[in-house]
Amino acid sequence: MKCLPPANKPEPGEIRECNRYLAAELDALPAHASILALGQIAHQAVLRARGLKLKDYPFAHASDYRLPDGRRLVSSYHCSRYNTQTRRLTPEMFATVFTKIQTKD
């Protein structure tokens, strides 16, 4: 999501409004591009932008999906201060996601 919302959490209407821009950016990516989604909101936004069902691609840290259009969606917990200070996301966990996204399926 490129919108910076108040209270650091976008409203559903803001997500819908920004999603058309995300869809256009995803359309411009190469056919076998990898997409890194930081957080569940971003993960779900990518799926909505591609017209996919959220239940078919559940969010989880380090999840790795090949989407029907050939692109790859790798997701991570968001690297917010809350997630890092509570150790929900550690530097090692975040590094693992970047290692994963560099590998081929």
MOPAC internal coordinates of N, CA, C and O (Angstrom, degrees):
PM7 1SCF
backbone

  N    0.0000 0     0.00 0     0.00 0    0    0    0
  C    1.4445 1     0.00 0     0.00 0    1    0    0
  C    1.5199 1   107.93 1     0.00 0    2    1    0
  O    1.2310 1   120.92 1   -45.22 1    3    2    1
  N    1.3007 1   115.84 1   134.78 1    3    2    1
  C    1.4559 1   120.07 1   179.24 1    5    3    2
  C    1.5189 1   112.15 1   -99.12 1    6    5    3
  O    1.2310 1   119.95 1   176.06 1    7    6    5
  N    1.3023 1   117.70 1    -3.94 1    7    6    5
  C    1.4539 1   120.65 1  -179.97 1    9    7    6
  C    1.5282 1   108.71 1   -87.58 1   10    9    7
  O    1.2310 1   120.23 1   -46.82 1   11   10    9
  N    1.3206 1   117.17 1   133.18 1   11   10    9
  C    1.4576 1   121.05 1   176.29 1   13   11   10
  C    1.5156 1   107.16 1   -98.95 1   14   13   11
  O    1.2310 1   119.95 1   -77.16 1   15   14   13
  N    1.3167 1   117.70 1   102.84 1   15   14   13
  C    1.4653 1   121.34 1  -173.86 1   17   15   14
  C    1.5230 1   113.15 1   -84.14 1   18   17   15
  O    1.2310 1   120.70 1   -21.09 1   19   18   17
  N    1.3313 1   116.27 1   158.91 1   19   18   17
  C    1.4714 1   119.77 1   171.49 1   21   19   18
  C    1.5278 1   108.89 1   -63.74 1   22   21   19
  O    1.2310 1   120.39 1   -31.85 1   23   22   21
  N    1.2884 1   116.87 1   148.15 1   23   22   21
  C    1.4656 1   123.38 1  -179.93 1   25   23   22
  C    1.5276 1   111.71 1    59.29 1   26   25   23
  O    1.2310 1   120.18 1  -163.12 1   27   26   25
  N    1.3247 1   117.27 1    16.88 1   27   26   25
  C    1.4654 1   124.08 1   173.67 1   29   27   26
  C    1.5250 1   113.97 1    61.38 1   30   29   27
  O    1.2310 1   119.80 1  -158.44 1   31   30   29
  N    1.3283 1   117.98 1    21.56 1   31   30   29
  C    1.4628 1   120.81 1   176.45 1   33   31   30
  C    1.5245 1   107.71 1  -141.97 1   34   33   31
  O    1.2310 1   120.56 1   -61.34 1   35   34   33
  N    1.3205 1   116.54 1   118.66 1   35   34   33
  C    1.4660 1   118.44 1  -177.12 1   37   35   34
  C    1.5252 1   112.58 1   -71.92 1   38   37   35
  O    1.2310 1   121.34 1   -29.89 1   39   38   37
  N    1.3102 1   115.04 1   150.11 1   39   38   37
  C    1.4574 1   121.94 1   173.43 1   41   39   38
  C    1.5262 1   108.46 1   -78.08 1   42   41   39
  O    1.2310 1   119.46 1   -25.09 1   43   42   41
  N    1.3287 1   118.63 1   154.91 1   43   42   41
  C    1.4671 1   120.28 1   179.32 1   45   43   42
  C    1.5334 1   113.37 1   -53.45 1   46   45   43
  O    1.2310 1   119.78 1   140.38 1   47   46   45
  N    1.3102 1   118.02 1   -39.62 1   47   46   45
  C    1.4627 1   121.14 1   178.48 1   49   47   46
  C    1.5176 1   112.21 1   -64.11 1   50   49   47
  O    1.2310 1   120.23 1   143.56 1   51   50   49
  N    1.3168 1   117.17 1   -36.44 1   51   50   49
  C    1.4627 1   121.09 1   177.81 1   53   51   50
  C    1.5242 1   110.59 1   -67.15 1   54   53   51
  O    1.2310 1   120.95 1   140.24 1   55   54   53
  N    1.3120 1   115.78 1   -39.76 1   55   54   53
  C    1.4656 1   119.90 1   178.69 1   57   55   54
  C    1.5283 1   109.60 1   -62.65 1   58   57   55
  O    1.2310 1   120.84 1   133.79 1   59   58   57
  N    1.3335 1   115.99 1   -46.21 1   59   58   57
  C    1.4755 1   119.63 1   179.29 1   61   59   58
  C    1.5209 1   111.31 1   -61.43 1   62   61   59
  O    1.2310 1   120.28 1   138.07 1   63   62   61
  N    1.3208 1   117.06 1   -41.93 1   63   62   61
  C    1.4692 1   120.63 1  -178.83 1   65   63   62
  C    1.5239 1   111.46 1   -64.45 1   66   65   63
  O    1.2310 1   120.20 1   138.01 1   67   66   65
  N    1.3097 1   117.22 1   -41.99 1   67   66   65
  C    1.4640 1   121.28 1  -178.82 1   69   67   66
  C    1.5276 1   112.20 1   -74.69 1   70   69   67
  O    1.2310 1   120.45 1   156.59 1   71   70   69
  N    1.3277 1   116.74 1   -23.41 1   71   70   69
  C    1.4592 1   120.13 1  -173.25 1   73   71   70
  C    1.5207 1   113.31 1   -62.72 1   74   73   71
  O    1.2310 1   119.66 1   147.65 1   75   74   73
  N    1.3241 1   118.25 1   -32.35 1   75   74   73
  C    1.4703 1   118.96 1   179.67 1   77   75   74
  C    1.5264 1   110.93 1   -66.58 1   78   77   75
  O    1.2310 1   120.41 1   147.10 1   79   78   77
  N    1.3268 1   116.82 1   -32.90 1   79   78   77
  C    1.4645 1   119.69 1   176.53 1   81   79   78
  C    1.5239 1   110.61 1   -70.36 1   82   81   79
  O    1.2310 1   120.90 1   139.87 1   83   82   81
  N    1.3168 1   115.89 1   -40.13 1   83   82   81
  C    1.4631 1   120.32 1   176.89 1   85   83   82
  C    1.5222 1   109.96 1   -62.40 1   86   85   83
  O    1.2310 1   120.06 1   136.66 1   87   86   85
  N    1.3171 1   117.50 1   -43.34 1   87   86   85
  C    1.4652 1   120.87 1   179.62 1   89   87   86
  C    1.5263 1   110.67 1   -58.60 1   90   89   87
  O    1.2310 1   120.30 1   137.94 1   91   90   89
  N    1.3192 1   117.02 1   -42.06 1   91   90   89
  C    1.4732 1   120.48 1   178.98 1   93   91   90
  C    1.5300 1   110.78 1   -64.98 1   94   93   91
  O    1.2310 1   120.16 1   139.99 1   95   94   93
  N    1.3187 1   117.30 1   -40.01 1   95   94   93
  C    1.4664 1   120.29 1   178.85 1   97   95   94
  C    1.5247 1   110.88 1   -66.75 1   98   97   95
  O    1.2310 1   120.07 1   139.59 1   99   98   97
  N    1.3125 1   117.47 1   -40.41 1   99   98   97
  C    1.4633 1   120.59 1   178.27 1  101   99   98
  C    1.5227 1   111.04 1   -65.22 1  102  101   99
  O    1.2310 1   120.27 1   142.18 1  103  102  101
  N    1.3286 1   117.09 1   -37.82 1  103  102  101
  C    1.4648 1   120.89 1   178.05 1  105  103  102
  C    1.5271 1   111.43 1   -61.29 1  106  105  103
  O    1.2310 1   120.48 1   150.20 1  107  106  105
  N    1.3180 1   116.69 1   -29.80 1  107  106  105
  C    1.4631 1   121.23 1  -177.29 1  109  107  106
  C    1.5326 1   112.87 1   -82.21 1  110  109  107
  O    1.2310 1   119.96 1   170.62 1  111  110  109
  N    1.3246 1   117.67 1    -9.38 1  111  110  109
  C    1.4726 1   120.44 1  -179.39 1  113  111  110
  C    1.5197 1   110.92 1   -74.11 1  114  113  111
  O    1.2310 1   120.40 1   -27.02 1  115  114  113
  N    1.3302 1   116.84 1   152.98 1  115  114  113
  C    1.4691 1   120.01 1   173.54 1  117  115  114
  C    1.5289 1   110.25 1   -58.99 1  118  117  115
  O    1.2310 1   120.87 1   -24.18 1  119  118  117
  N    1.2989 1   115.95 1   155.82 1  119  118  117
  C    1.4667 1   122.43 1  -174.07 1  121  119  118
  C    1.5276 1   113.97 1   -57.28 1  122  121  119
  O    1.2310 1   119.39 1   147.77 1  123  122  121
  N    1.3107 1   118.78 1   -32.23 1  123  122  121
  C    1.4667 1   120.53 1  -177.72 1  125  123  122
  C    1.5299 1   112.15 1  -113.63 1  126  125  123
  O    1.2310 1   120.97 1  -147.44 1  127  126  125
  N    1.3249 1   115.75 1    32.56 1  127  126  125
  C    1.4663 1   120.93 1  -179.46 1  129  127  126
  C    1.5266 1   110.52 1   -69.46 1  130  129  127
  O    1.2310 1   121.37 1   -25.42 1  131  130  129
  N    1.3161 1   114.98 1   154.58 1  131  130  129
  C    1.4585 1   121.49 1   171.84 1  133  131  130
  C    1.5174 1   108.09 1  -103.43 1  134  133  131
  O    1.2310 1   120.99 1   -42.53 1  135  134  133
  N    1.3280 1   115.72 1   137.47 1  135  134  133
  C    1.4544 1   123.02 1  -179.59 1  137  135  134
  C    1.5141 1   107.26 1  -114.86 1  138  137  135
  O    1.2310 1   120.07 1   -51.07 1  139  138  137
  N    1.3249 1   117.46 1   128.93 1  139  138  137
  C    1.4594 1   121.97 1   176.46 1  141  139  138
  C    1.5185 1   107.85 1  -106.05 1  142  141  139
  O    1.2310 1   120.61 1   -64.31 1  143  142  141
  N    1.3211 1   116.44 1   115.69 1  143  142  141
  C    1.4655 1   122.20 1   178.47 1  145  143  142
  C    1.5250 1   108.24 1  -101.26 1  146  145  143
  O    1.2310 1   121.10 1   -55.68 1  147  146  145
  N    1.3274 1   115.50 1   124.32 1  147  146  145
  C    1.4611 1   120.81 1   178.94 1  149  147  146
  C    1.5189 1   108.89 1   -99.82 1  150  149  147
  O    1.2310 1   120.81 1   -81.93 1  151  150  149
  N    1.3162 1   116.06 1    98.07 1  151  150  149
  C    1.4509 1   122.37 1   178.74 1  153  151  150
  C    1.5166 1   112.77 1   103.24 1  154  153  151
  O    1.2310 1   121.41 1   -19.76 1  155  154  153
  N    1.3218 1   114.90 1   160.24 1  155  154  153
  C    1.4556 1   121.19 1  -177.23 1  157  155  154
  C    1.5253 1   112.29 1   -65.56 1  158  157  155
  O    1.2310 1   120.17 1   143.57 1  159  158  157
  N    1.3254 1   117.28 1   -36.43 1  159  158  157
  C    1.4640 1   119.67 1   179.52 1  161  159  158
  C    1.5191 1   109.96 1   -62.60 1  162  161  159
  O    1.2310 1   119.99 1   135.80 1  163  162  161
  N    1.3122 1   117.61 1   -44.20 1  163  162  161
  C    1.4675 1   121.06 1   178.91 1  165  163  162
  C    1.5241 1   110.69 1   -66.74 1  166  165  163
  O    1.2310 1   120.29 1   138.50 1  167  166  165
  N    1.3058 1   117.06 1   -41.50 1  167  166  165
  C    1.4693 1   122.26 1   178.11 1  169  167  166
  C    1.5301 1   109.84 1   -56.85 1  170  169  167
  O    1.2310 1   120.96 1   129.19 1  171  170  169
  N    1.3201 1   115.76 1   -50.81 1  171  170  169
  C    1.4562 1   119.97 1  -179.01 1  173  171  170
  C    1.5261 1   112.01 1   -67.62 1  174  173  171
  O    1.2310 1   120.20 1   146.36 1  175  174  173
  N    1.3221 1   117.22 1   -33.64 1  175  174  173
  C    1.4635 1   120.43 1   178.43 1  177  175  174
  C    1.5267 1   111.22 1   -63.38 1  178  177  175
  O    1.2310 1   120.43 1   139.80 1  179  178  177
  N    1.3275 1   116.79 1   -40.20 1  179  178  177
  C    1.4655 1   120.16 1   177.25 1  181  179  178
  C    1.5255 1   109.80 1   -62.10 1  182  181  179
  O    1.2310 1   120.54 1   135.14 1  183  182  181
  N    1.3192 1   116.58 1   -44.86 1  183  182  181
  C    1.4624 1   119.97 1  -179.83 1  185  183  182
  C    1.5252 1   111.43 1   -62.74 1  186  185  183
  O    1.2310 1   120.59 1   136.37 1  187  186  185
  N    1.3222 1   116.48 1   -43.63 1  187  186  185
  C    1.4715 1   119.51 1   178.57 1  189  187  186
  C    1.5223 1   110.59 1   -63.57 1  190  189  187
  O    1.2310 1   120.38 1   138.95 1  191  190  189
  N    1.3179 1   116.88 1   -41.05 1  191  190  189
  C    1.4679 1   120.90 1  -179.79 1  193  191  190
  C    1.5221 1   111.58 1   -63.12 1  194  193  191
  O    1.2310 1   120.09 1   152.35 1  195  194  193
  N    1.3174 1   117.43 1   -27.65 1  195  194  193
  C    1.4653 1   121.85 1   178.50 1  197  195  194
  C    1.5245 1   111.51 1   -93.47 1  198  197  195
  O    1.2310 1   120.02 1   179.43 1  199  198  197
  N    1.3415 1   117.56 1    -0.57 1  199  198  197
  C    1.4579 1   121.11 1   179.24 1  201  199  198
  C    1.5158 1   113.43 1    72.86 1  202  201  199
  O    1.2310 1   120.40 1  -149.67 1  203  202  201
  N    1.3327 1   116.84 1    30.33 1  203  202  201
  C    1.4670 1   121.73 1  -176.53 1  205  203  202
  C    1.5227 1   111.01 1  -104.00 1  206  205  203
  O    1.2310 1   120.95 1   -23.64 1  207  206  205
  N    1.3142 1   115.78 1   156.36 1  207  206  205
  C    1.4610 1   121.66 1   179.53 1  209  207  206
  C    1.5252 1   109.86 1   -80.94 1  210  209  207
  O    1.2310 1   121.19 1   -49.69 1  211  210  209
  N    1.3319 1   115.33 1   130.31 1  211  210  209
  C    1.4637 1   120.55 1  -179.15 1  213  211  210
  C    1.5260 1   111.82 1   -60.46 1  214  213  211
  O    1.2310 1   120.30 1   143.40 1  215  214  213
  N    1.3165 1   117.03 1   -36.60 1  215  214  213
  C    1.4711 1   120.35 1  -176.69 1  217  215  214
  C    1.5284 1   112.41 1   -66.36 1  218  217  215
  O    1.2310 1   120.37 1   157.47 1  219  218  217
  N    1.3198 1   116.90 1   -22.53 1  219  218  217
  C    1.4658 1   120.25 1  -179.72 1  221  219  218
  C    1.5311 1   112.83 1   -80.39 1  222  221  219
  O    1.2310 1   120.59 1   165.82 1  223  222  221
  N    1.3325 1   116.48 1   -14.18 1  223  222  221
  C    1.4664 1   121.91 1  -177.60 1  225  223  222
  C    1.5343 1   108.79 1  -138.21 1  226  225  223
  O    1.2310 1   119.90 1  -109.41 1  227  226  225
  N    1.3296 1   117.79 1    70.59 1  227  226  225
  C    1.4670 1   119.25 1  -176.18 1  229  227  226
  C    1.5269 1   112.41 1   -63.46 1  230  229  227
  O    1.2310 1   121.61 1   -36.68 1  231  230  229
  N    1.3243 1   114.53 1   143.32 1  231  230  229
  C    1.4597 1   120.42 1   178.14 1  233  231  230
  C    1.5150 1   110.27 1   -74.00 1  234  233  231
  O    1.2310 1   121.14 1   -43.08 1  235  234  233
  N    1.3037 1   115.43 1   136.92 1  235  234  233
  C    1.4671 1   123.04 1   170.65 1  237  235  234
  C    1.5222 1   106.47 1  -157.96 1  238  237  235
  O    1.2310 1   120.75 1   -28.21 1  239  238  237
  N    1.3014 1   116.17 1   151.79 1  239  238  237
  C    1.4573 1   118.65 1   176.05 1  241  239  238
  C    1.5289 1   108.79 1   -61.63 1  242  241  239
  O    1.2310 1   120.82 1   -47.17 1  243  242  241
  N    1.3109 1   116.03 1   132.83 1  243  242  241
  C    1.4693 1   124.56 1   179.84 1  245  243  242
  C    1.5269 1   112.83 1    67.96 1  246  245  243
  O    1.2310 1   120.19 1  -160.53 1  247  246  245
  N    1.3434 1   117.25 1    19.47 1  247  246  245
  C    1.4642 1   118.40 1   174.22 1  249  247  246
  C    1.5269 1   108.33 1   -65.79 1  250  249  247
  O    1.2310 1   120.86 1   -27.56 1  251  250  249
  N    1.3101 1   115.96 1   152.44 1  251  250  249
  C    1.4661 1   121.99 1  -173.29 1  253  251  250
  C    1.5216 1   107.83 1  -145.39 1  254  253  251
  O    1.2310 1   120.48 1   -70.88 1  255  254  253
  N    1.3245 1   116.69 1   109.12 1  255  254  253
  C    1.4632 1   121.58 1  -177.27 1  257  255  254
  C    1.5199 1   110.93 1  -123.77 1  258  257  255
  O    1.2310 1   121.10 1   -39.64 1  259  258  257
  N    1.3140 1   115.50 1   140.36 1  259  258  257
  C    1.4622 1   121.37 1   168.59 1  261  259  258
  C    1.5300 1   105.02 1   -93.55 1  262  261  259
  O    1.2310 1   120.34 1   -60.50 1  263  262  261
  N    1.3200 1   116.95 1   119.50 1  263  262  261
  C    1.4531 1   121.84 1  -178.62 1  265  263  262
  C    1.5262 1   110.02 1   -82.85 1  266  265  263
  O    1.2310 1   119.99 1   -21.58 1  267  266  265
  N    1.3242 1   117.63 1   158.42 1  267  266  265
  C    1.4660 1   120.17 1  -177.37 1  269  267  266
  C    1.5320 1   114.34 1   -57.26 1  270  269  267
  O    1.2310 1   119.80 1   153.51 1  271  270  269
  N    1.3325 1   117.99 1   -26.49 1  271  270  269
  C    1.4666 1   120.16 1  -179.77 1  273  271  270
  C    1.5327 1   112.77 1   -83.37 1  274  273  271
  O    1.2310 1   120.21 1  -175.70 1  275  274  273
  N    1.3506 1   117.21 1     4.30 1  275  274  273
  C    1.4581 1   121.63 1   178.26 1  277  275  274
  C    1.5065 1   114.23 1    95.53 1  278  277  275
  O    1.2310 1   120.23 1   165.81 1  279  278  277
  N    1.3138 1   117.17 1   -14.19 1  279  278  277
  C    1.4582 1   120.00 1   178.92 1  281  279  278
  C    1.5301 1   109.54 1   -78.19 1  282  281  279
  O    1.2310 1   121.52 1   -20.21 1  283  282  281
  N    1.3109 1   114.70 1   159.79 1  283  282  281
  C    1.4583 1   121.46 1  -177.06 1  285  283  282
  C    1.5191 1   108.73 1  -113.64 1  286  285  283
  O    1.2310 1   120.39 1   -44.47 1  287  286  285
  N    1.3219 1   116.87 1   135.53 1  287  286  285
  C    1.4573 1   122.33 1   177.38 1  289  287  286
  C    1.5214 1   109.13 1  -115.68 1  290  289  287
  O    1.2310 1   121.28 1   -65.99 1  291  290  289
  N    1.3282 1   115.16 1   114.01 1  291  290  289
  C    1.4626 1   122.35 1   175.26 1  293  291  290
  C    1.5237 1   105.95 1  -112.84 1  294  293  291
  O    1.2310 1   120.44 1   -46.50 1  295  294  293
  N    1.3243 1   116.77 1   133.50 1  295  294  293
  C    1.4628 1   120.31 1  -175.84 1  297  295  294
  C    1.5204 1   111.73 1  -124.32 1  298  297  295
  O    1.2310 1   121.88 1   -25.76 1  299  298  297
  N    1.3182 1   114.01 1   154.24 1  299  298  297
  C    1.4597 1   121.91 1  -179.87 1  301  299  298
  C    1.5185 1   108.72 1  -139.62 1  302  301  299
  O    1.2310 1   120.84 1   -24.35 1  303  302  301
  N    1.3178 1   116.01 1   155.65 1  303  302  301
  C    1.4523 1   117.91 1   166.33 1  305  303  302
  C    1.5282 1   106.93 1   -56.19 1  306  305  303
  O    1.2310 1   120.67 1   -32.19 1  307  306  305
  N    1.3062 1   116.33 1   147.81 1  307  306  305
  C    1.4688 1   120.20 1   178.30 1  309  307  306
  C    1.5238 1   108.78 1   -66.32 1  310  309  307
  O    1.2310 1   121.03 1   -36.62 1  311  310  309
  N    1.3078 1   115.64 1   143.38 1  311  310  309
  C    1.4736 1   120.76 1  -176.97 1  313  311  310
  C    1.5272 1   111.45 1   -86.41 1  314  313  311
  O    1.2310 1   120.26 1  -140.05 1  315  314  313
  N    1.3100 1   117.11 1    39.95 1  315  314  313
  C    1.4591 1   122.27 1   179.28 1  317  315  314
  C    1.5292 1   110.47 1   -71.49 1  318  317  315
  O    1.2310 1   121.68 1   -18.00 1  319  318  317
  N    1.2971 1   114.39 1   162.00 1  319  318  317
  C    1.4650 1   120.11 1   177.91 1  321  319  318
  C    1.5321 1   110.15 1   -59.35 1  322  321  319
  O    1.2310 1   120.47 1   139.47 1  323  322  321
  N    1.3318 1   116.70 1   -40.53 1  323  322  321
  C    1.4680 1   119.70 1   179.51 1  325  323  322
  C    1.5299 1   110.57 1   -58.16 1  326  325  323
  O    1.2310 1   120.11 1   131.09 1  327  326  325
  N    1.3260 1   117.40 1   -48.91 1  327  326  325
  C    1.4659 1   120.21 1  -177.73 1  329  327  326
  C    1.5146 1   112.72 1   -67.57 1  330  329  327
  O    1.2310 1   119.88 1   145.38 1  331  330  329
  N    1.3187 1   117.82 1   -34.62 1  331  330  329
  C    1.4640 1   119.07 1  -179.28 1  333  331  330
  C    1.5248 1   111.98 1   -79.64 1  334  333  331
  O    1.2310 1   119.76 1   142.39 1  335  334  333
  N    1.3340 1   118.06 1   -37.61 1  335  334  333
  C    1.4621 1   119.73 1   180.00 1  337  335  334
  C    1.5262 1   112.30 1   -70.63 1  338  337  335
  O    1.2310 1   120.56 1   149.02 1  339  338  337
  N    1.3201 1   116.53 1   -30.98 1  339  338  337
  C    1.4697 1   119.65 1   178.14 1  341  339  338
  C    1.5262 1   111.53 1   -85.67 1  342  341  339
  O    1.2310 1   120.64 1   175.44 1  343  342  341
  N    1.3246 1   116.38 1    -4.56 1  343  342  341
  C    1.4606 1   124.40 1  -179.80 1  345  343  342
  C    1.5265 1   112.40 1    66.59 1  346  345  343
  O    1.2310 1   120.65 1  -160.08 1  347  346  345
  N    1.3209 1   116.37 1    19.92 1  347  346  345
  C    1.4634 1   119.18 1   170.85 1  349  347  346
  C    1.5233 1   108.40 1   -63.74 1  350  349  347
  O    1.2310 1   121.23 1   146.30 1  351  350  349
  N    1.3289 1   115.24 1   -33.70 1  351  350  349
  C    1.4617 1   122.10 1   175.29 1  353  351  350
  C    1.5241 1   107.55 1  -124.34 1  354  353  351
  O    1.2310 1   121.11 1   -65.17 1  355  354  353
  N    1.3218 1   115.49 1   114.83 1  355  354  353
  C    1.4636 1   120.50 1   179.20 1  357  355  354
  C    1.5316 1   109.08 1   -97.89 1  358  357  355
  O    1.2310 1   120.11 1   -18.54 1  359  358  357
  N    1.3221 1   117.40 1   161.46 1  359  358  357
  C    1.4712 1   119.24 1   175.97 1  361  359  358
  C    1.5333 1   111.96 1   -56.16 1  362  361  359
  O    1.2310 1   120.45 1   143.30 1  363  362  361
  N    1.3211 1   116.74 1   -36.70 1  363  362  361
  C    1.4670 1   120.23 1   179.71 1  365  363  362
  C    1.5315 1   111.33 1   -66.37 1  366  365  363
  O    1.2310 1   120.40 1   139.27 1  367  366  365
  N    1.3185 1   116.83 1   -40.73 1  367  366  365
  C    1.4671 1   120.72 1   178.24 1  369  367  366
  C    1.5276 1   110.63 1   -64.00 1  370  369  367
  O    1.2310 1   120.76 1   138.67 1  371  370  369
  N    1.3199 1   116.15 1   -41.33 1  371  370  369
  C    1.4588 1   120.64 1  -179.26 1  373  371  370
  C    1.5258 1   110.14 1   -67.42 1  374  373  371
  O    1.2310 1   120.29 1   138.80 1  375  374  373
  N    1.3289 1   117.04 1   -41.20 1  375  374  373
  C    1.4643 1   121.21 1   177.83 1  377  375  374
  C    1.5261 1   111.01 1   -62.16 1  378  377  375
  O    1.2310 1   120.44 1   142.56 1  379  378  377
  N    1.3154 1   116.76 1   -37.44 1  379  378  377
  C    1.4664 1   120.99 1   178.96 1  381  379  378
  C    1.5206 1   111.12 1   -59.77 1  382  381  379
  O    1.2310 1   120.35 1   140.27 1  383  382  381
  N    1.3226 1   116.93 1   -39.73 1  383  382  381
  C    1.4669 1   120.79 1   179.39 1  385  383  382
  C    1.5293 1   110.00 1   -62.91 1  386  385  383
  O    1.2310 1   120.19 1   138.56 1  387  386  385
  N    1.3192 1   117.23 1   -41.44 1  387  386  385
  C    1.4647 1   120.09 1   179.98 1  389  387  386
  C    1.5272 1   111.79 1   -70.06 1  390  389  387
  O    1.2310 1   120.40 1   147.13 1  391  390  389
  N    1.3125 1   116.84 1   -32.87 1  391  390  389
  C    1.4576 1   119.94 1   173.56 1  393  391  390
  C    1.5252 1   109.83 1   -65.35 1  394  393  391
  O    1.2310 1   120.70 1   134.96 1  395  394  393
  N    1.3173 1   116.28 1   -45.04 1  395  394  393
  C    1.4543 1   122.13 1  -179.08 1  397  395  394
  C    1.5291 1   111.06 1   -60.72 1  398  397  395
  O    1.2310 1   120.15 1   135.27 1  399  398  397
  N    1.3157 1   117.32 1   -44.73 1  399  398  397
  C    1.4648 1   119.57 1  -174.88 1  401  399  398
  C    1.5403 1   111.55 1   -69.24 1  402  401  399
  O    1.2310 1   120.41 1   159.57 1  403  402  401
  N    1.3135 1   116.82 1   -20.43 1  403  402  401
  C    1.4795 1   120.38 1   178.07 1  405  403  402
  C    1.5190 1   112.80 1   -83.25 1  406  405  403
  O    1.2310 1   120.32 1   165.52 1  407  406  405
  N    1.3318 1   116.99 1   -14.48 1  407  406  405
  C    1.4612 1   119.96 1  -179.49 1  409  407  406
  C    1.5232 1   110.00 1   -89.02 1  410  409  407
  O    1.2310 1   121.17 1   -27.31 1  411  410  409
  N    1.2955 1   115.38 1   152.69 1  411  410  409
  C    1.4608 1   120.23 1   176.10 1  413  411  410
  C    1.5064 1   108.82 1   -87.76 1  414  413  411
  O    1.2310 1   121.07 1   -27.13 1  415  414  413
  N    1.3221 1   115.55 1   152.87 1  415  414  413
  C    1.4790 1   120.20 1  -179.72 1  417  415  414
  C    1.5055 1   110.81 1   -59.33 1  418  417  415
  O    1.2310 1   120.10 1   180.00 1  419  418  417

